[in-house]
């Protein structure tokens, strides 16, 4: 049985790793479609990627960044550059 620290790490890192994999797959799809000539289709395919990246940046600013600050002992608040 995993101890508490391993469970927390898994609960945190698995969704992040899954999301990163999804972004990579979507970028590969976009790369493969870039020469198709259909700009509206490419723009439509880009929108879910843009939304996913915005959501990821917001979540990092709200959850991960404060946790990292506490872990590092820093008292200086920072924000994620993508979370504006």
N, CA, C and O atoms as a Maestro MAE file, in Angstrom:
{
 s_m_m2io_version
 :::
 2.0.0
}

f_m_ct {
 s_m_title
 :::
 protein
 m_atom[336] {
  # First column is atom index #
  i_m_mmod_type
  r_m_x_coord
  r_m_y_coord
  r_m_z_coord
  i_m_residue_number
  s_m_chain_name
  s_m_pdb_residue_name
  s_m_pdb_atom_name
  i_m_atomic_number
  :::
  1 25 0.843 -1.187 0.000 1 A "UNK " " N  " 7
  2 3 0.000 0.000 0.000 1 A "UNK " " CA " 6
  3 2 0.884 1.245 0.000 1 A "UNK " " C  " 6
  4 15 1.863 1.314 0.743 1 A "UNK " " O  " 8
  5 25 0.546 2.209 -0.817 2 A "UNK " " N  " 7
  6 3 1.329 3.430 -0.920 2 A "UNK " " CA " 6
  7 2 1.100 4.311 0.296 2 A "UNK " " C  " 6
  8 15 -0.003 4.377 0.838 2 A "UNK " " O  " 8
  9 25 2.164 4.987 0.715 3 A "UNK " " N  " 7
  10 3 1.978 5.894 1.838 3 A "UNK " " CA " 6
  11 2 1.326 7.183 1.350 3 A "UNK " " C  " 6
  12 15 1.146 7.386 0.149 3 A "UNK " " O  " 8
  13 25 0.969 8.060 2.308 4 A "UNK " " N  " 7
  14 3 0.215 9.269 1.987 4 A "UNK " " CA " 6
  15 2 0.949 10.157 0.978 4 A "UNK " " C  " 6
  16 15 0.328 10.674 0.049 4 A "UNK " " O  " 8
  17 25 2.270 10.341 1.150 5 A "UNK " " N  " 7
  18 3 3.023 11.199 0.236 5 A "UNK " " CA " 6
  19 2 2.982 10.675 -1.188 5 A "UNK " " C  " 6
  20 15 2.868 11.460 -2.130 5 A "UNK " " O  " 8
  21 25 3.071 9.356 -1.364 6 A "UNK " " N  " 7
  22 3 3.015 8.778 -2.711 6 A "UNK " " CA " 6
  23 2 1.635 8.955 -3.326 6 A "UNK " " C  " 6
  24 15 1.523 9.208 -4.526 6 A "UNK " " O  " 8
  25 25 0.581 8.828 -2.522 7 A "UNK " " N  " 7
  26 3 -0.785 9.010 -3.033 7 A "UNK " " CA " 6
  27 2 -0.995 10.445 -3.486 7 A "UNK " " C  " 6
  28 15 -1.557 10.690 -4.553 7 A "UNK " " O  " 8
  29 25 -0.543 11.392 -2.670 8 A "UNK " " N  " 7
  30 3 -0.709 12.796 -3.032 8 A "UNK " " CA " 6
  31 2 0.055 13.099 -4.315 8 A "UNK " " C  " 6
  32 15 -0.470 13.775 -5.200 8 A "UNK " " O  " 8
  33 25 1.281 12.610 -4.426 9 A "UNK " " N  " 7
  34 3 2.072 12.848 -5.624 9 A "UNK " " CA " 6
  35 2 1.375 12.257 -6.847 9 A "UNK " " C  " 6
  36 15 1.312 12.900 -7.895 9 A "UNK " " O  " 8
  37 25 0.856 11.045 -6.722 10 A "UNK " " N  " 7
  38 3 0.173 10.401 -7.839 10 A "UNK " " CA " 6
  39 2 -1.099 11.157 -8.206 10 A "UNK " " C  " 6
  40 15 -1.376 11.363 -9.387 10 A "UNK " " O  " 8
  41 25 -1.869 11.568 -7.212 11 A "UNK " " N  " 7
  42 3 -3.105 12.306 -7.486 11 A "UNK " " CA " 6
  43 2 -2.825 13.632 -8.161 11 A "UNK " " C  " 6
  44 15 -3.657 14.144 -8.909 11 A "UNK " " O  " 8
  45 25 -1.664 14.184 -7.900 12 A "UNK " " N  " 7
  46 3 -1.291 15.461 -8.500 12 A "UNK " " CA " 6
  47 2 -0.624 15.274 -9.845 12 A "UNK " " C  " 6
  48 15 -0.957 15.971 -10.804 12 A "UNK " " O  " 8
  49 25 0.309 14.346 -9.932 13 A "UNK " " N  " 7
  50 3 1.126 14.243 -11.141 13 A "UNK " " CA " 6
  51 2 0.456 13.493 -12.280 13 A "UNK " " C  " 6
  52 15 0.686 13.827 -13.442 13 A "UNK " " O  " 8
  53 25 -0.364 12.492 -11.985 14 A "UNK " " N  " 7
  54 3 -0.986 11.731 -13.081 14 A "UNK " " CA " 6
  55 2 -1.875 12.596 -13.964 14 A "UNK " " C  " 6
  56 15 -1.750 12.533 -15.187 14 A "UNK " " O  " 8
  57 25 -2.773 13.405 -13.391 15 A "UNK " " N  " 7
  58 3 -3.588 14.253 -14.274 15 A "UNK " " CA " 6
  59 2 -2.746 15.249 -15.074 15 A "UNK " " C  " 6
  60 15 -3.059 15.549 -16.226 15 A "UNK " " O  " 8
  61 25 -1.682 15.756 -14.462 16 A "UNK " " N  " 7
  62 3 -0.813 16.697 -15.175 16 A "UNK " " CA " 6
  63 2 -0.123 15.993 -16.327 16 A "UNK " " C  " 6
  64 15 -0.075 16.518 -17.439 16 A "UNK " " O  " 8
  65 25 0.416 14.802 -16.068 17 A "UNK " " N  " 7
  66 3 1.084 14.043 -17.129 17 A "UNK " " CA " 6
  67 2 0.107 13.693 -18.245 17 A "UNK " " C  " 6
  68 15 0.461 13.761 -19.422 17 A "UNK " " O  " 8
  69 25 -1.115 13.319 -17.888 18 A "UNK " " N  " 7
  70 3 -2.134 13.016 -18.906 18 A "UNK " " CA " 6
  71 2 -2.436 14.252 -19.756 18 A "UNK " " C  " 6
  72 15 -2.555 14.166 -20.978 18 A "UNK " " O  " 8
  73 25 -2.559 15.401 -19.088 19 A "UNK " " N  " 7
  74 3 -2.856 16.634 -19.806 19 A "UNK " " CA " 6
  75 2 -1.707 17.014 -20.739 19 A "UNK " " C  " 6
  76 15 -1.939 17.450 -21.866 19 A "UNK " " O  " 8
  77 25 -0.479 16.851 -20.272 20 A "UNK " " N  " 7
  78 3 0.674 17.146 -21.121 20 A "UNK " " CA " 6
  79 2 0.696 16.228 -22.346 20 A "UNK " " C  " 6
  80 15 1.018 16.669 -23.449 20 A "UNK " " O  " 8
  81 25 0.356 14.965 -22.151 21 A "UNK " " N  " 7
  82 3 0.283 14.035 -23.273 21 A "UNK " " CA " 6
  83 2 -0.778 14.447 -24.269 21 A "UNK " " C  " 6
  84 15 -0.574 14.350 -25.479 21 A "UNK " " O  " 8
  85 25 -1.924 14.911 -23.758 22 A "UNK " " N  " 7
  86 3 -3.003 15.368 -24.630 22 A "UNK " " CA " 6
  87 2 -2.554 16.577 -25.444 22 A "UNK " " C  " 6
  88 15 -2.826 16.652 -26.642 22 A "UNK " " O  " 8
  89 25 -1.872 17.520 -24.807 23 A "UNK " " N  " 7
  90 3 -1.389 18.703 -25.526 23 A "UNK " " CA " 6
  91 2 -0.398 18.293 -26.610 23 A "UNK " " C  " 6
  92 15 -0.461 18.796 -27.731 23 A "UNK " " O  " 8
  93 25 0.509 17.387 -26.283 24 A "UNK " " N  " 7
  94 3 1.482 16.925 -27.291 24 A "UNK " " CA " 6
  95 2 0.776 16.299 -28.493 24 A "UNK " " C  " 6
  96 15 1.110 16.594 -29.641 24 A "UNK " " O  " 8
  97 25 -0.203 15.433 -28.221 25 A "UNK " " N  " 7
  98 3 -0.944 14.792 -29.320 25 A "UNK " " CA " 6
  99 2 -1.651 15.829 -30.181 25 A "UNK " " C  " 6
  100 15 -1.660 15.733 -31.408 25 A "UNK " " O  " 8
  101 25 -2.240 16.814 -29.528 26 A "UNK " " N  " 7
  102 3 -2.960 17.847 -30.287 26 A "UNK " " CA " 6
  103 2 -2.008 18.685 -31.136 26 A "UNK " " C  " 6
  104 15 -2.347 19.061 -32.258 26 A "UNK " " O  " 8
  105 25 -0.823 18.981 -30.610 27 A "UNK " " N  " 7
  106 3 0.151 19.725 -31.397 27 A "UNK " " CA " 6
  107 2 0.626 18.910 -32.593 27 A "UNK " " C  " 6
  108 15 0.843 19.470 -33.668 27 A "UNK " " O  " 8
  109 25 0.788 17.619 -32.433 28 A "UNK " " N  " 7
  110 3 1.158 16.758 -33.564 28 A "UNK " " CA " 6
  111 2 0.060 16.810 -34.623 28 A "UNK " " C  " 6
  112 15 0.351 16.914 -35.815 28 A "UNK " " O  " 8
  113 25 -1.197 16.738 -34.197 29 A "UNK " " N  " 7
  114 3 -2.304 16.825 -35.154 29 A "UNK " " CA " 6
  115 2 -2.281 18.163 -35.891 29 A "UNK " " C  " 6
  116 15 -2.454 18.213 -37.108 29 A "UNK " " O  " 8
  117 25 -2.066 19.242 -35.142 30 A "UNK " " N  " 7
  118 3 -1.996 20.555 -35.778 30 A "UNK " " CA " 6
  119 2 -0.838 20.634 -36.768 30 A "UNK " " C  " 6
  120 15 -0.978 21.171 -37.867 30 A "UNK " " O  " 8
  121 25 0.299 20.095 -36.363 31 A "UNK " " N  " 7
  122 3 1.478 20.103 -37.249 31 A "UNK " " CA " 6
  123 2 1.169 19.355 -38.541 31 A "UNK " " C  " 6
  124 15 1.535 19.805 -39.627 31 A "UNK " " O  " 8
  125 25 0.498 18.216 -38.423 32 A "UNK " " N  " 7
  126 3 0.177 17.409 -39.590 32 A "UNK " " CA " 6
  127 2 -0.863 18.074 -40.486 32 A "UNK " " C  " 6
  128 15 -0.906 17.802 -41.686 32 A "UNK " " O  " 8
  129 25 -1.693 18.935 -39.926 33 A "UNK " " N  " 7
  130 3 -2.744 19.598 -40.699 33 A "UNK " " CA " 6
  131 2 -2.297 20.932 -41.284 33 A "UNK " " C  " 6
  132 15 -3.037 21.529 -42.066 33 A "UNK " " O  " 8
  133 25 -1.121 21.414 -40.934 34 A "UNK " " N  " 7
  134 3 -0.700 22.760 -41.316 34 A "UNK " " CA " 6
  135 2 -0.613 22.968 -42.818 34 A "UNK " " C  " 6
  136 15 -0.765 24.095 -43.291 34 A "UNK " " O  " 8
  137 25 -0.375 21.914 -43.574 35 A "UNK " " N  " 7
  138 3 -0.223 22.068 -45.024 35 A "UNK " " CA " 6
  139 2 -1.507 21.754 -45.782 35 A "UNK " " C  " 6
  140 15 -1.507 21.737 -47.013 35 A "UNK " " O  " 8
  141 25 -2.593 21.508 -45.071 36 A "UNK " " N  " 7
  142 3 -3.852 21.155 -45.718 36 A "UNK " " CA " 6
  143 2 -4.496 22.297 -46.461 36 A "UNK " " C  " 6
  144 15 -5.317 22.067 -47.349 36 A "UNK " " O  " 8
  145 25 -4.144 23.538 -46.119 37 A "UNK " " N  " 7
  146 3 -4.685 24.685 -46.835 37 A "UNK " " CA " 6
  147 2 -6.020 25.176 -46.319 37 A "UNK " " C  " 6
  148 15 -6.509 26.205 -46.787 37 A "UNK " " O  " 8
  149 25 -6.622 24.485 -45.379 38 A "UNK " " N  " 7
  150 3 -7.917 24.908 -44.858 38 A "UNK " " CA " 6
  151 2 -7.704 25.648 -43.539 38 A "UNK " " C  " 6
  152 15 -7.658 25.043 -42.468 38 A "UNK " " O  " 8
  153 25 -7.576 26.976 -43.643 39 A "UNK " " N  " 7
  154 3 -7.273 27.801 -42.473 39 A "UNK " " CA " 6
  155 2 -8.389 27.739 -41.436 39 A "UNK " " C  " 6
  156 15 -8.109 27.753 -40.238 39 A "UNK " " O  " 8
  157 25 -9.637 27.672 -41.866 40 A "UNK " " N  " 7
  158 3 -10.737 27.635 -40.893 40 A "UNK " " CA " 6
  159 2 -10.745 26.320 -40.123 40 A "UNK " " C  " 6
  160 15 -11.063 26.303 -38.935 40 A "UNK " " O  " 8
  161 25 -10.400 25.224 -40.782 41 A "UNK " " N  " 7
  162 3 -10.325 23.935 -40.088 41 A "UNK " " CA " 6
  163 2 -9.169 23.937 -39.099 41 A "UNK " " C  " 6
  164 15 -9.292 23.414 -37.991 41 A "UNK " " O  " 8
  165 25 -8.053 24.521 -39.497 42 A "UNK " " N  " 7
  166 3 -6.898 24.603 -38.614 42 A "UNK " " CA " 6
  167 2 -7.216 25.473 -37.396 42 A "UNK " " C  " 6
  168 15 -6.853 25.125 -36.272 42 A "UNK " " O  " 8
  169 25 -7.884 26.589 -37.618 43 A "UNK " " N  " 7
  170 3 -8.280 27.460 -36.508 43 A "UNK " " CA " 6
  171 2 -9.232 26.740 -35.559 43 A "UNK " " C  " 6
  172 15 -9.130 26.884 -34.341 43 A "UNK " " O  " 8
  173 25 -10.151 25.971 -36.118 44 A "UNK " " N  " 7
  174 3 -11.093 25.212 -35.292 44 A "UNK " " CA " 6
  175 2 -10.368 24.142 -34.480 44 A "UNK " " C  " 6
  176 15 -10.724 23.883 -33.331 44 A "UNK " " O  " 8
  177 25 -9.354 23.523 -35.076 45 A "UNK " " N  " 7
  178 3 -8.571 22.516 -34.356 45 A "UNK " " CA " 6
  179 2 -7.679 23.157 -33.299 45 A "UNK " " C  " 6
  180 15 -7.354 22.521 -32.296 45 A "UNK " " O  " 8
  181 25 -7.278 24.414 -33.513 46 A "UNK " " N  " 7
  182 3 -6.424 25.099 -32.555 46 A "UNK " " CA " 6
  183 2 -7.198 25.491 -31.298 46 A "UNK " " C  " 6
  184 15 -6.630 25.479 -30.206 46 A "UNK " " O  " 8
  185 25 -8.470 25.835 -31.424 47 A "UNK " " N  " 7
  186 3 -9.225 26.374 -30.288 47 A "UNK " " CA " 6
  187 2 -9.223 25.457 -29.062 47 A "UNK " " C  " 6
  188 15 -9.013 25.958 -27.957 47 A "UNK " " O  " 8
  189 25 -9.443 24.142 -29.190 48 A "UNK " " N  " 7
  190 3 -9.381 23.291 -27.990 48 A "UNK " " CA " 6
  191 2 -7.989 23.273 -27.344 48 A "UNK " " C  " 6
  192 15 -7.872 23.157 -26.124 48 A "UNK " " O  " 8
  193 25 -6.948 23.387 -28.152 49 A "UNK " " N  " 7
  194 3 -5.584 23.422 -27.609 49 A "UNK " " CA " 6
  195 2 -5.389 24.716 -26.826 49 A "UNK " " C  " 6
  196 15 -4.842 24.703 -25.723 49 A "UNK " " O  " 8
  197 25 -5.834 25.828 -27.396 50 A "UNK " " N  " 7
  198 3 -5.699 27.118 -26.725 50 A "UNK " " CA " 6
  199 2 -6.459 27.114 -25.396 50 A "UNK " " C  " 6
  200 15 -5.954 27.612 -24.390 50 A "UNK " " O  " 8
  201 25 -7.646 26.565 -25.393 51 A "UNK " " N  " 7
  202 3 -8.443 26.486 -24.171 51 A "UNK " " CA " 6
  203 2 -7.755 25.618 -23.129 51 A "UNK " " C  " 6
  204 15 -7.692 25.981 -21.954 51 A "UNK " " O  " 8
  205 25 -7.241 24.474 -23.559 52 A "UNK " " N  " 7
  206 3 -6.544 23.571 -22.645 52 A "UNK " " CA " 6
  207 2 -5.324 24.249 -22.035 52 A "UNK " " C  " 6
  208 15 -5.076 24.111 -20.837 52 A "UNK " " O  " 8
  209 25 -4.563 24.975 -22.839 53 A "UNK " " N  " 7
  210 3 -3.385 25.676 -22.331 53 A "UNK " " CA " 6
  211 2 -3.765 26.786 -21.351 53 A "UNK " " C  " 6
  212 15 -3.094 26.969 -20.335 53 A "UNK " " O  " 8
  213 25 -4.821 27.519 -21.641 54 A "UNK " " N  " 7
  214 3 -5.289 28.568 -20.730 54 A "UNK " " CA " 6
  215 2 -5.747 27.967 -19.404 54 A "UNK " " C  " 6
  216 15 -5.415 28.481 -18.336 54 A "UNK " " O  " 8
  217 25 -6.508 26.879 -19.477 55 A "UNK " " N  " 7
  218 3 -6.980 26.214 -18.260 55 A "UNK " " CA " 6
  219 2 -5.812 25.692 -17.436 55 A "UNK " " C  " 6
  220 15 -5.815 25.789 -16.208 55 A "UNK " " O  " 8
  221 25 -4.816 25.139 -18.115 56 A "UNK " " N  " 7
  222 3 -3.641 24.595 -17.442 56 A "UNK " " CA " 6
  223 2 -2.867 25.711 -16.728 56 A "UNK " " C  " 6
  224 15 -2.439 25.548 -15.585 56 A "UNK " " O  " 8
  225 25 -2.696 26.833 -17.408 57 A "UNK " " N  " 7
  226 3 -1.979 27.960 -16.814 57 A "UNK " " CA " 6
  227 2 -2.733 28.508 -15.603 57 A "UNK " " C  " 6
  228 15 -2.123 28.845 -14.588 57 A "UNK " " O  " 8
  229 25 -4.050 28.594 -15.710 58 A "UNK " " N  " 7
  230 3 -4.858 29.081 -14.587 58 A "UNK " " CA " 6
  231 2 -4.774 28.138 -13.401 58 A "UNK " " C  " 6
  232 15 -4.640 28.579 -12.260 58 A "UNK " " O  " 8
  233 25 -4.852 26.847 -13.666 59 A "UNK " " N  " 7
  234 3 -4.762 25.864 -12.583 59 A "UNK " " CA " 6
  235 2 -3.392 25.912 -11.924 59 A "UNK " " C  " 6
  236 15 -3.285 25.794 -10.704 59 A "UNK " " O  " 8
  237 25 -2.354 26.081 -12.718 60 A "UNK " " N  " 7
  238 3 -1.005 26.173 -12.152 60 A "UNK " " CA " 6
  239 2 -0.894 27.389 -11.247 60 A "UNK " " C  " 6
  240 15 -0.299 27.315 -10.172 60 A "UNK " " O  " 8
  241 25 -1.462 28.503 -11.678 61 A "UNK " " N  " 7
  242 3 -1.395 29.722 -10.879 61 A "UNK " " CA " 6
  243 2 -2.180 29.585 -9.582 61 A "UNK " " C  " 6
  244 15 -1.764 30.114 -8.551 61 A "UNK " " O  " 8
  245 25 -3.304 28.886 -9.618 62 A "UNK " " N  " 7
  246 3 -4.157 28.762 -8.444 62 A "UNK " " CA " 6
  247 2 -3.716 27.664 -7.490 62 A "UNK " " C  " 6
  248 15 -3.870 27.806 -6.277 62 A "UNK " " O  " 8
  249 25 -3.169 26.569 -8.014 63 A "UNK " " N  " 7
  250 3 -2.892 25.395 -7.184 63 A "UNK " " CA " 6
  251 2 -1.394 25.134 -7.044 63 A "UNK " " C  " 6
  252 15 -0.863 25.106 -5.934 63 A "UNK " " O  " 8
  253 25 -0.733 24.947 -8.151 64 A "UNK " " N  " 7
  254 3 0.662 24.503 -8.112 64 A "UNK " " CA " 6
  255 2 1.601 25.597 -7.625 64 A "UNK " " C  " 6
  256 15 2.462 25.330 -6.787 64 A "UNK " " O  " 8
  257 25 1.462 26.808 -8.120 65 A "UNK " " N  " 7
  258 3 2.389 27.871 -7.742 65 A "UNK " " CA " 6
  259 2 2.375 28.143 -6.242 65 A "UNK " " C  " 6
  260 15 3.447 28.213 -5.641 65 A "UNK " " O  " 8
  261 25 1.201 28.302 -5.603 66 A "UNK " " N  " 7
  262 3 1.205 28.504 -4.156 66 A "UNK " " CA " 6
  263 2 1.819 27.325 -3.389 66 A "UNK " " C  " 6
  264 15 2.511 27.524 -2.390 66 A "UNK " " O  " 8
  265 25 1.564 26.110 -3.855 67 A "UNK " " N  " 7
  266 3 2.132 24.937 -3.187 67 A "UNK " " CA " 6
  267 2 3.651 24.937 -3.321 67 A "UNK " " C  " 6
  268 15 4.358 24.607 -2.369 67 A "UNK " " O  " 8
  269 25 4.151 25.303 -4.485 68 A "UNK " " N  " 7
  270 3 5.591 25.361 -4.690 68 A "UNK " " CA " 6
  271 2 6.224 26.459 -3.839 68 A "UNK " " C  " 6
  272 15 7.323 26.289 -3.313 68 A "UNK " " O  " 8
  273 25 5.526 27.583 -3.708 69 A "UNK " " N  " 7
  274 3 6.032 28.660 -2.859 69 A "UNK " " CA " 6
  275 2 6.137 28.209 -1.409 69 A "UNK " " C  " 6
  276 15 7.137 28.475 -0.741 69 A "UNK " " O  " 8
  277 25 5.105 27.527 -0.923 70 A "UNK " " N  " 7
  278 3 5.134 27.037 0.456 70 A "UNK " " CA " 6
  279 2 6.258 26.032 0.641 70 A "UNK " " C  " 6
  280 15 6.955 26.051 1.655 70 A "UNK " " O  " 8
  281 25 6.433 25.157 -0.335 71 A "UNK " " N  " 7
  282 3 7.472 24.137 -0.253 71 A "UNK " " CA " 6
  283 2 8.863 24.760 -0.245 71 A "UNK " " C  " 6
  284 15 9.756 24.290 0.459 71 A "UNK " " O  " 8
  285 25 9.042 25.819 -1.031 72 A "UNK " " N  " 7
  286 3 10.359 26.449 -1.112 72 A "UNK " " CA " 6
  287 2 10.619 27.402 0.042 72 A "UNK " " C  " 6
  288 15 11.757 27.815 0.265 72 A "UNK " " O  " 8
  289 25 9.567 27.755 0.780 73 A "UNK " " N  " 7
  290 3 9.720 28.679 1.894 73 A "UNK " " CA " 6
  291 2 9.732 30.131 1.459 73 A "UNK " " C  " 6
  292 15 9.992 31.016 2.274 73 A "UNK " " O  " 8
  293 25 9.459 30.388 0.206 74 A "UNK " " N  " 7
  294 3 9.443 31.751 -0.309 74 A "UNK " " CA " 6
  295 2 8.180 32.460 0.161 74 A "UNK " " C  " 6
  296 15 7.102 31.869 0.216 74 A "UNK " " O  " 8
  297 25 8.331 33.717 0.493 75 A "UNK " " N  " 7
  298 3 7.172 34.506 0.898 75 A "UNK " " CA " 6
  299 2 6.746 35.461 -0.206 75 A "UNK " " C  " 6
  300 15 5.767 36.191 -0.050 75 A "UNK " " O  " 8
  301 25 7.459 35.465 -1.302 76 A "UNK " " N  " 7
  302 3 7.157 36.372 -2.398 76 A "UNK " " CA " 6
  303 2 6.132 35.743 -3.321 76 A "UNK " " C  " 6
  304 15 6.422 34.734 -3.963 76 A "UNK " " O  " 8
  305 25 4.933 36.320 -3.400 77 A "UNK " " N  " 7
  306 3 3.936 35.755 -4.311 77 A "UNK " " CA " 6
  307 2 4.318 36.015 -5.757 77 A "UNK " " C  " 6
  308 15 4.805 37.089 -6.112 77 A "UNK " " O  " 8
  309 25 4.090 35.027 -6.560 78 A "UNK " " N  " 7
  310 3 4.313 35.166 -7.995 78 A "UNK " " CA " 6
  311 2 3.084 34.644 -8.702 78 A "UNK " " C  " 6
  312 15 2.274 33.937 -8.103 78 A "UNK " " O  " 8
  313 25 2.939 34.977 -9.944 79 A "UNK " " N  " 7
  314 3 1.844 34.425 -10.723 79 A "UNK " " CA " 6
  315 2 2.418 33.778 -11.956 79 A "UNK " " C  " 6
  316 15 3.518 34.108 -12.400 79 A "UNK " " O  " 8
  317 25 1.669 32.865 -12.493 80 A "UNK " " N  " 7
  318 3 2.054 32.178 -13.716 80 A "UNK " " CA " 6
  319 2 1.911 33.154 -14.863 80 A "UNK " " C  " 6
  320 15 0.888 33.832 -14.964 80 A "UNK " " O  " 8
  321 25 2.922 33.248 -15.743 81 A "UNK " " N  " 7
  322 3 2.849 34.231 -16.821 81 A "UNK " " CA " 6
  323 2 1.641 34.063 -17.727 81 A "UNK " " C  " 6
  324 15 1.174 35.041 -18.310 81 A "UNK " " O  " 8
  325 25 1.122 32.841 -17.859 82 A "UNK " " N  " 7
  326 3 -0.017 32.611 -18.739 82 A "UNK " " CA " 6
  327 2 -1.347 32.876 -18.073 82 A "UNK " " C  " 6
  328 15 -2.373 32.903 -18.753 82 A "UNK " " O  " 8
  329 25 -1.368 33.072 -16.775 83 A "UNK " " N  " 7
  330 3 -2.626 33.266 -16.050 83 A "UNK " " CA " 6
  331 2 -2.870 34.744 -15.816 83 A "UNK " " C  " 6
  332 15 -2.659 35.244 -14.711 83 A "UNK " " O  " 8
  333 25 -3.302 35.429 -16.824 84 A "UNK " " N  " 7
  334 3 -3.559 36.870 -16.734 84 A "UNK " " CA " 6
  335 2 -5.034 37.119 -16.743 84 A "UNK " " C  " 6
  336 15 -5.467 38.269 -16.675 84 A "UNK " " O  " 8
  :::
 }
 m_bond[335] {
  # First column is bond index #
  i_m_from
  i_m_to
  i_m_order
  :::
  1 1 2 1
  2 2 3 1
  3 3 4 2
  4 3 5 1
  5 5 6 1
  6 6 7 1
  7 7 8 2
  8 7 9 1
  9 9 10 1
  10 10 11 1
  11 11 12 2
  12 11 13 1
  13 13 14 1
  14 14 15 1
  15 15 16 2
  16 15 17 1
  17 17 18 1
  18 18 19 1
  19 19 20 2
  20 19 21 1
  21 21 22 1
  22 22 23 1
  23 23 24 2
  24 23 25 1
  25 25 26 1
  26 26 27 1
  27 27 28 2
  28 27 29 1
  29 29 30 1
  30 30 31 1
  31 31 32 2
  32 31 33 1
  33 33 34 1
  34 34 35 1
  35 35 36 2
  36 35 37 1
  37 37 38 1
  38 38 39 1
  39 39 40 2
  40 39 41 1
  41 41 42 1
  42 42 43 1
  43 43 44 2
  44 43 45 1
  45 45 46 1
  46 46 47 1
  47 47 48 2
  48 47 49 1
  49 49 50 1
  50 50 51 1
  51 51 52 2
  52 51 53 1
  53 53 54 1
  54 54 55 1
  55 55 56 2
  56 55 57 1
  57 57 58 1
  58 58 59 1
  59 59 60 2
  60 59 61 1
  61 61 62 1
  62 62 63 1
  63 63 64 2
  64 63 65 1
  65 65 66 1
  66 66 67 1
  67 67 68 2
  68 67 69 1
  69 69 70 1
  70 70 71 1
  71 71 72 2
  72 71 73 1
  73 73 74 1
  74 74 75 1
  75 75 76 2
  76 75 77 1
  77 77 78 1
  78 78 79 1
  79 79 80 2
  80 79 81 1
  81 81 82 1
  82 82 83 1
  83 83 84 2
  84 83 85 1
  85 85 86 1
  86 86 87 1
  87 87 88 2
  88 87 89 1
  89 89 90 1
  90 90 91 1
  91 91 92 2
  92 91 93 1
  93 93 94 1
  94 94 95 1
  95 95 96 2
  96 95 97 1
  97 97 98 1
  98 98 99 1
  99 99 100 2
  100 99 101 1
  101 101 102 1
  102 102 103 1
  103 103 104 2
  104 103 105 1
  105 105 106 1
  106 106 107 1
  107 107 108 2
  108 107 109 1
  109 109 110 1
  110 110 111 1
  111 111 112 2
  112 111 113 1
  113 113 114 1
  114 114 115 1
  115 115 116 2
  116 115 117 1
  117 117 118 1
  118 118 119 1
  119 119 120 2
  120 119 121 1
  121 121 122 1
  122 122 123 1
  123 123 124 2
  124 123 125 1
  125 125 126 1
  126 126 127 1
  127 127 128 2
  128 127 129 1
  129 129 130 1
  130 130 131 1
  131 131 132 2
  132 131 133 1
  133 133 134 1
  134 134 135 1
  135 135 136 2
  136 135 137 1
  137 137 138 1
  138 138 139 1
  139 139 140 2
  140 139 141 1
  141 141 142 1
  142 142 143 1
  143 143 144 2
  144 143 145 1
  145 145 146 1
  146 146 147 1
  147 147 148 2
  148 147 149 1
  149 149 150 1
  150 150 151 1
  151 151 152 2
  152 151 153 1
  153 153 154 1
  154 154 155 1
  155 155 156 2
  156 155 157 1
  157 157 158 1
  158 158 159 1
  159 159 160 2
  160 159 161 1
  161 161 162 1
  162 162 163 1
  163 163 164 2
  164 163 165 1
  165 165 166 1
  166 166 167 1
  167 167 168 2
  168 167 169 1
  169 169 170 1
  170 170 171 1
  171 171 172 2
  172 171 173 1
  173 173 174 1
  174 174 175 1
  175 175 176 2
  176 175 177 1
  177 177 178 1
  178 178 179 1
  179 179 180 2
  180 179 181 1
  181 181 182 1
  182 182 183 1
  183 183 184 2
  184 183 185 1
  185 185 186 1
  186 186 187 1
  187 187 188 2
  188 187 189 1
  189 189 190 1
  190 190 191 1
  191 191 192 2
  192 191 193 1
  193 193 194 1
  194 194 195 1
  195 195 196 2
  196 195 197 1
  197 197 198 1
  198 198 199 1
  199 199 200 2
  200 199 201 1
  201 201 202 1
  202 202 203 1
  203 203 204 2
  204 203 205 1
  205 205 206 1
  206 206 207 1
  207 207 208 2
  208 207 209 1
  209 209 210 1
  210 210 211 1
  211 211 212 2
  212 211 213 1
  213 213 214 1
  214 214 215 1
  215 215 216 2
  216 215 217 1
  217 217 218 1
  218 218 219 1
  219 219 220 2
  220 219 221 1
  221 221 222 1
  222 222 223 1
  223 223 224 2
  224 223 225 1
  225 225 226 1
  226 226 227 1
  227 227 228 2
  228 227 229 1
  229 229 230 1
  230 230 231 1
  231 231 232 2
  232 231 233 1
  233 233 234 1
  234 234 235 1
  235 235 236 2
  236 235 237 1
  237 237 238 1
  238 238 239 1
  239 239 240 2
  240 239 241 1
  241 241 242 1
  242 242 243 1
  243 243 244 2
  244 243 245 1
  245 245 246 1
  246 246 247 1
  247 247 248 2
  248 247 249 1
  249 249 250 1
  250 250 251 1
  251 251 252 2
  252 251 253 1
  253 253 254 1
  254 254 255 1
  255 255 256 2
  256 255 257 1
  257 257 258 1
  258 258 259 1
  259 259 260 2
  260 259 261 1
  261 261 262 1
  262 262 263 1
  263 263 264 2
  264 263 265 1
  265 265 266 1
  266 266 267 1
  267 267 268 2
  268 267 269 1
  269 269 270 1
  270 270 271 1
  271 271 272 2
  272 271 273 1
  273 273 274 1
  274 274 275 1
  275 275 276 2
  276 275 277 1
  277 277 278 1
  278 278 279 1
  279 279 280 2
  280 279 281 1
  281 281 282 1
  282 282 283 1
  283 283 284 2
  284 283 285 1
  285 285 286 1
  286 286 287 1
  287 287 288 2
  288 287 289 1
  289 289 290 1
  290 290 291 1
  291 291 292 2
  292 291 293 1
  293 293 294 1
  294 294 295 1
  295 295 296 2
  296 295 297 1
  297 297 298 1
  298 298 299 1
  299 299 300 2
  300 299 301 1
  301 301 302 1
  302 302 303 1
  303 303 304 2
  304 303 305 1
  305 305 306 1
  306 306 307 1
  307 307 308 2
  308 307 309 1
  309 309 310 1
  310 310 311 1
  311 311 312 2
  312 311 313 1
  313 313 314 1
  314 314 315 1
  315 315 316 2
  316 315 317 1
  317 317 318 1
  318 318 319 1
  319 319 320 2
  320 319 321 1
  321 321 322 1
  322 322 323 1
  323 323 324 2
  324 323 325 1
  325 325 326 1
  326 326 327 1
  327 327 328 2
  328 327 329 1
  329 329 330 1
  330 330 331 1
  331 331 332 2
  332 331 333 1
  333 333 334 1
  334 334 335 1
  335 335 336 2
  :::
 }
}
